[in-house]
Amino acid sequence: MKKILITGGAGFIGSHVVRLFVNKYADAQIVNLDALTYAGNLENLKDVQDAPNYRFVKGDITDEQFIDQLFEKESFDAVIHLAAESHVDRSIMDPLSFVKTNILGTAVLLNAARKYWKDFSNKLFYHVSTDEVYGSLGESGFFTEQTPYDPHSPYSASKASSDHLVKAYFDTYGLPVVISNCSNNYGSYQFPEKLLPLMINNIIHSKPLPVYGKGDNVRDWLWVEDHARAIDVIFHQGKLGETYNIGGFNEWKNIDIVHLLCTIMDKKLNRPEGESAKLITFVKDRAGHDKRYAIDATKLNKDLGWKPSLQFEEGMEKTIDWYLANGEWIENVTSGAYKEYYKDQYVSR
């Protein structure tokens, strides 16, 4: 029976990965390790919390003694490492917490795997990363697995550093690793500091919709459940030492996404057409704001057979319907520490 450690499993992407593995692999024990900081929420996993093959452990990946004891006690066969500080704005305000969690935390996990996996056969350390490590694209072209790293924010620099550490442990120690770099995710259970849930929540409450600069920054969007499926495929079929880019083949300007949201929300809330668009407010652009991201996921498609399952408009409908049906979840996660942190000055990714 495989025992799989999933770090950051109470977060947005992590909770979808935990749910998929718990439901799909009844013969595997899934251990969810999360520090339950502001973006980690066990409500995200209420539907699997009593599953016989699931267990939650609260802990900090930067605590070397705790992680060593956990690895020694549990004898994990694999790690899927998603735990990270992930919001660019927060990294600009507090870069050291990103250095600590994303770089030191990854190093602590890698070192524990190296020490306690005496035999590397049938073991795997899967590091989940971001397309932001590649920097910014011009009007054309795509990020491939060969694109040089060029991070521009403390967040992306910390993730780039962690990627390099993972590769170094493969090259130096022979630790069995794979890495994936993914484009922007959207879907249910996303913390409402990110663009889509922030806009949906603000539209519901008729609050301003803050858009950076002119709103012409371009992102490639991927439904989070498709990302979880990709992680599953790479985990079971990926070649050791390889990197796989995961993308939705789905580029949108930020302002166009906001307008699409406004149109859909007006219909669902029975508002006059164009009512929500009046809430759009352009704000000062973020420092070092990357112009365009676009992922070429050809390698993942050709080598492992993965491709996105949903068109963006369909995924948006599903996402909006979920947030409209789960107002209590939004209220719970946007209270307390989150509001104190931003003093109600919410800005989009």
SULLINUR-V495049 format. One record per helix or strand of 2 or more residues. SS is the DSSP state (H for helix, E for strand). FROM is the first residue (numbers start at 1). TO is the last residue. If there is no record, write none. Layout:
[[SS:FROM:TO] [SS:FROM:TO]]
This chain:
[[E:3:7] [H:12:24] [E:29:34] [H:42:45] [E:54:58] [H:64:74] [E:78:81] [H:88:93] [H:95:116] [E:124:130] [H:131:134] [H:154:173] [E:177:182] [E:184:186] [H:195:204] [E:209:212] [E:218:223] [H:224:237] [E:243:246] [E:251:253] [H:254:268] [H:276:279] [E:280:283] [H:298:304] [H:312:325] [H:327:333] [H:337:342]]
